[in-house]
Amino acid sequence: MDWLTNPEIWVAFFTLTALEIVLGIDNIIMISILVGRMPKDMQPRTRLFGLALAMVTRILLLLSISWVMGLTVDLFHVFGQGISGRDLILFFGGLFLLWKSSTEIYHGLEGEDEANEAPKSSGQFIATIVQIAIIDIVFSLDSVITAVGMVSHVPVMIAAIVAAVLVMMAASGTIGTFIDRHPSLKLLALSFLIVVGTVLIAESFGVHVPKGYVYFAMAFSLAVEALNIRMRRARKEPVHLSKDIPGQ
């Protein structure tokens, strides 16, 4: 029980928990968007099941840490560029994100009204869970590798992952409802998922893009959209820019 009084263990735990929550933002946004297409009565259960699946996926990757680290070994070379198992997962995961986000944007702008769609509970639930599982693997891979680089104690990493997922479970309902209530925010989130997919594809080719830039742009855009939402609520009418020029 010496670890309970070891400050380094607690610092590593809280640092890794915060990191897992930050790295899980894009995951929870995508899960909220996927779950939003399901019948209302199934959304909370599917959302919690998806996040629980994310937790199990990350823990299993941690327990198979030698295999995960082996994914960084080059399998073959293309034009002198080494391609590893991690690169393949990031590449196809990025393609999946691009496809899914573009499809959701098209469905929201040009597709049929969701209210007119007949609910397909069982098949829709399975399809949503399969897509969540794919996203979980893609988003979990880098976070697990990052966790291994920060902390050497597997129990601490597992505890941090469980704590982070519990926090995300508590906030997922609010985030999902807020996204569904504001279509412009949903479009913004999907646009950033396209950016994330592009970043994943770039990293699969060895082009490192600092995630801080992406998250800062996301936070700034969300802040601007939050101001727009408050302005629309206050005015209760569309905002128009004045085109009147003094003196004319």
N, C-alpha and C positions, 0 to 999 in steps of 0.2 A: 504493500500500500504506500510505498515511498513516493510513488508518482503523484499522489494527491497533494503533496507538499512541495513538488518540484515546479518552480515558476516557469521554467523553460517549456515544460509540457503544456501548461495552461496558455502561455503566449502562443505556442504553435497551434494549439486547439482553436483559440479564438481567431487567430490570423487565417488559418485554413478554412474555418467556417465562413468568415466574411468573404474569402476568395471564392468559395463554392457558391455562395449566394449571388455574387456578382457574375460569375461565369454561367450561372443558371438562369439569368434574366432572359436571354434569347430563347432558352429552352421553354421556360414557362409561358412566354409570349406565344410561341408556336403551338404549344399544347392548348392554350386558351382559345386560339383561333380555330384549331381543329375541332375542339370540343364544342365551340359555338355553332357548328353545323349540325349538331345532334339535337334530338328532342329535349325540351327543357327539363323534363323529369329525369333524364339520364345524364345530364351534364355534370352535376356535382360528383356522382359516382365515377364517371369516366375520368374526370379531372384528377381526383384523388388516386385512382388506379394508375393513371399515367405517371404521376409523380412518384408513387410507390415503385413503379417499374423502373423509373430513373434511378431511385435509390438502390434497388437491387442490382441494376446494371453496373453502377459505379463500384459497389461493394464486390461484386464478382470479378470485375477488372482488377481491383486491388488485390484480391486473393490469388489472382493468376498474374502476379506482377512480373514474373520472369517472362511470360508470354507477351505481356504488354510491351516491356522494354525490348523484346526481340523484334517487335514490329518496326523499330527504327533501323534495323539492318537492311541494307539494299538487297532487293531481290533480283533486279536487272537494271540495265542502263538504257536510256533513250537519248540519243544525241549527246552523250557524255554526261547526262544528268542521272544520278542514281535514284531509283524508284523503290521505296520501301512499302511494307504493308500499311503503315500509318499514312503514307502519301496516297495510296489507293483508296483507303477509307475516307480520307478528307476530300479527295477528288470526287468520288461518286456521291458522298454525302453533300458536298457543295452543289453538285448537279441536281440532286434531289431537292435541296432547298430552293434553288432557282426555279425548278419546274413547279414545285408545290406553291411557292409564293406567287409566281406569275399566274398560275391557274386560279388561285384564290382572288387575286386582283381582277382577273377577267370575269370571274363568276360574280364578283360584287358590282362590277361596272356594266357588264353586258349580258350576264347570265340570267337564268330564270329566277323569279322571286322565290326565296327560300320558304316563304309562307305557303306557297302553292305546291311544294314538294311533299310527296307522301312519305311519312316516316318509315324507315326501314331499320327497325331497332337492332335486331341481332346482327345482320350483315354490316350495318353501318358501325356498330360497336366494334366488331372484329377488325374492320378495315381501319378504323381510327386507331385502335390499339397497335396494329402492325406499323402504321405510320409513326406513331409515338415511339415505338421500340427502335425504329431506324434512326429517328432524330436523337433519341437518348444515347445510342451507341456513338453517333458522330460527335455530339456535344460532350459526352463523358470522356472521350479518349484523351483529349488535351488536358482536361481538368485533372484526370488521374495522373498523367505524366507530370503535371505541375506539382501535384500533391506529393508525389514520390520524391521530387527534387527538393521539396521544402522540409519534409518530415520523414524520419527514418522509422518511426513506430507505427506499424499497421493499425493497432487498436485506436491510436489517436486519430488516424486518417478516417477510419470507419466511423468513429464517434462524431467527427466534424461533418462528415457527409450526412449522417442521420440528423444531426441538429440543423444543418442547412436545409434539408428537404422538409423537415417539420415546419421551419419558418416559411418556406415557399408554399407548403400546403395551407398554412393559415392565411396567407396573402393571396392565394391563387383565385379564390372565389371573387374577391373584391376586384382584382385585376381583370378577370374574365368579364365580369359584369360591366366594368367601366369601358373596356374595349368594345363590347357589344353595343353599349349605349351611344358611343361616339364613332360613327363610320369613318370620319376623317382620321381619327387616332388609329383605327384598325388598318387603314390604308398606309399610314405612316409606319406602323409596325411591320407590315408586310414589305414595304420598301426597304427597311433596314435589314430584314431577313434576306433580301436579295443581295444587299451589301455583304452580309455575313457569309452567304454562299459563295460570293465572288472571292472574299478573303480566304475561305477554305480552299478553293481551287488554286488560288495564287500560292498559298503555303504548301500545297501538295507538290508544286514545282520548285520549292525552295525559296520562294519570294516571301520574306517575312514582313508582315504588315502589323505594326504595333496595335494591339487591341485597344489601347488607351485612346487613340484617335477615333476609333469607331464608336466607343462608348461615350466619349465626350460629344461627338456629333449627335448621337442619339439623345443624350441628356439635354443638349441645347435645343434640338428640334422639339422634344417633348415639352420643354419649358415654354417655348413659343406657342405651341399648340394649346397648352394649358391656359395661357393668357388669352388666346383667341376664344376658347370655350367660355371663359369667364366674361369676356366682352360680349359674346353673343347672348349669354344669360342676362347680363345687365341691361342690354338694349332691347332684347326680345325682338330683334329685327335684324336683317342682314346689314353688314357693315359696308358702307359705300365711301369711297374716297372722293373728296370735293374736287370738282374740275373747274370751279369758278375762279377766274383770274381777276384780281382787283384792277379796277379801271376799265373793265370791258362790260 
